[in-house]
Amino acid sequence: MTKTILFLCIVCITSISVASGFGIFSTQNGSPISRTTHTQRKLQVHQGGPLYASSQSEQPQTPLIDLQTFLKLAGAVDTGGKAKAAIQGGECYLNGEVETRRAKKLFKGDEVFFNEKAFDVLDMVNLKGYVFKTKDKKVKPVAKIDAAGNLEFGGRFRSPEWRAERKEKKAAAKREAGMKKKED
């Protein structure tokens, strides 16, 4: 009887520890908490407290700088070509992990490790007075339907006949260029 109780206690303790490892069951201040997602646990650790859904925490941060520009700004490399080679060669670490993307955006709290030196992104950007300029994406024009029911694009209607004529002109120009090349 005592062996059975001991066995059941071991099974219970093992299943609780396995479940908490997968985030199915965890304790905080001795009280059980329902299942938490990986993102919620990560944010709880980062913020030091429980996670409550709010629209403020879901807004993306503004990037401070990209990685290649940061290496040049920090004086770790002389030129953009050297920065490119160093980053793509796996010599640059972002927050302790190898980073090979040159255009990786860096945010407040990030640390870059390069040539056995650690650089805090926020401190370096503030020190140098760098301001990140976001690029506005071009808005593609939307095809409109004119009064006759034809599609317009950018104010010009491009009919199938027009497209066929344009294709033929390009092919003729290509043939003519090939003939000139053979003559020379």
C-alpha positions in Angstrom: 0.0 0.0 0.0 2.8 2.5 0.9 4.6 1.7 -2.3 1.5 2.4 -4.3 1.1 5.8 -2.6 4.7 6.6 -3.1 4.5 5.7 -6.8 1.4 7.9 -7.3 3.1 10.8 -5.6 6.1 10.5 -7.9 3.9 10.3 -11.0 1.9 13.4 -9.8 5.1 15.4 -9.2 6.6 14.4 -12.5 3.5 15.2 -14.5 3.2 18.7 -12.8 6.9 19.5 -13.6 6.5 18.3 -17.2 3.3 20.3 -17.6 4.9 23.4 -16.2 7.8 22.9 -18.6 5.4 23.0 -21.5 3.5 26.0 -20.1 0.3 23.9 -19.5 0.4 24.6 -15.7 2.6 27.0 -13.8 2.6 28.7 -10.4 3.2 32.2 -9.5 3.4 33.2 -5.8 2.1 29.7 -4.9 -1.2 30.0 -6.8 -1.9 28.0 -10.0 -2.3 29.9 -13.3 -4.1 28.7 -16.4 -2.2 27.8 -19.5 -0.1 30.7 -20.8 1.3 31.1 -24.3 4.9 31.3 -25.1 4.6 35.0 -26.0 2.8 35.8 -22.8 5.5 34.0 -20.7 8.2 35.9 -22.6 6.5 39.2 -22.0 5.9 38.3 -18.3 9.6 37.7 -17.8 10.5 40.9 -19.8 8.0 43.1 -18.0 8.5 41.5 -14.6 4.8 40.9 -14.1 1.6 39.4 -15.5 0.5 40.2 -19.0 -2.7 42.0 -19.6 -3.9 42.6 -23.1 -3.8 46.2 -24.1 -3.5 48.1 -27.4 -0.5 49.9 -26.1 1.8 46.9 -25.8 0.8 45.7 -29.4 2.1 48.9 -31.1 5.4 48.3 -32.9 8.4 50.2 -31.7 10.1 52.6 -34.1 13.5 51.3 -35.2 16.5 53.3 -34.2 18.9 52.3 -37.0 19.7 49.3 -39.2 22.7 47.0 -38.5 25.0 47.9 -41.3 24.6 51.7 -40.7 25.1 51.1 -37.0 28.5 49.5 -37.5 29.6 52.4 -39.6 28.1 54.9 -37.0 29.9 53.2 -34.1 33.2 53.3 -35.9 33.5 49.5 -35.8 34.2 49.5 -39.6 35.4 52.1 -42.0 33.2 51.5 -45.0 29.8 50.0 -45.9 31.6 47.3 -47.8 33.5 46.1 -44.8 30.3 46.2 -42.7 28.6 44.0 -45.4 31.4 41.5 -45.4 31.6 41.4 -41.6 27.8 40.9 -41.1 27.4 38.3 -43.9 30.5 36.5 -42.7 28.9 35.9 -39.3 31.2 38.2 -37.3 28.5 40.3 -35.9 26.2 39.4 -32.9 22.9 40.9 -32.0 21.8 40.3 -28.4 24.1 37.3 -28.2 23.1 35.6 -31.5 24.8 35.7 -34.9 23.1 38.2 -37.2 23.7 38.0 -41.0 21.0 40.4 -42.2 22.5 43.8 -43.0 19.2 45.7 -43.0 18.1 44.2 -39.6 16.4 47.0 -37.7 17.8 47.7 -34.3 15.6 48.8 -31.4 15.9 50.3 -27.9 17.5 47.7 -25.6 19.5 45.9 -28.4 23.2 45.2 -28.0 25.6 44.6 -30.8 28.8 42.6 -30.3 31.6 43.1 -32.9 35.4 42.6 -32.7 35.1 41.7 -29.0 33.4 45.0 -28.2 29.8 45.5 -27.0 27.8 48.4 -28.2 24.5 49.6 -26.8 22.3 50.7 -29.7 20.4 53.4 -27.8 23.5 55.0 -26.2 25.4 55.0 -29.5 22.5 56.5 -31.5 21.9 59.2 -28.9 25.6 60.0 -28.7 26.0 60.4 -32.4 22.6 62.1 -32.9 21.5 59.8 -35.6 17.8 59.9 -36.7 16.3 57.0 -38.5 14.2 58.0 -41.5 11.4 55.6 -42.3 10.8 55.0 -46.0 7.3 55.6 -47.3 6.1 52.8 -49.5 4.9 53.8 -52.9 1.2 53.4 -53.3 0.4 51.5 -56.5 -2.5 53.0 -58.5 -5.7 51.0 -58.5 -7.2 50.1 -61.8 -10.4 52.1 -62.4 -13.4 51.4 -64.7 -14.2 54.3 -67.1 -17.7 55.2 -68.4 -17.5 52.7 -71.2 -16.7 49.9 -68.8 -13.1 49.6 -69.8 -10.3 49.3 -67.3 -8.1 52.3 -66.9 -4.7 52.2 -65.3 -2.9 55.4 -64.4 -5.2 57.3 -66.8 -4.3 55.0 -69.8 -6.4 52.2 -71.1 -4.3 49.3 -72.4 -6.3 47.1 -74.6 -5.2 43.6 -75.7 -4.6 45.1 -79.1 -2.3 47.7 -77.7 -0.4 45.0 -75.7 0.0 42.8 -78.8 1.3 45.8 -80.9 3.7 46.7 -78.1 5.0 43.2 -77.9 5.5 43.0 -81.7 7.5 46.4 -81.6 9.8 45.0 -78.9 10.4 41.8 -80.9 11.1 43.8 -84.1 13.6 46.0 -82.2 15.3 42.9 -80.8 15.6 41.3 -84.3 17.0 44.6 -85.6 19.6 44.8 -82.8 20.6 41.2 -83.5 21.1 41.9 -87.3 23.3 44.9 -86.5 25.4 42.8 -84.1 25.9 40.2 -86.9 27.0 42.9 -89.4 29.7 44.2 -87.0 
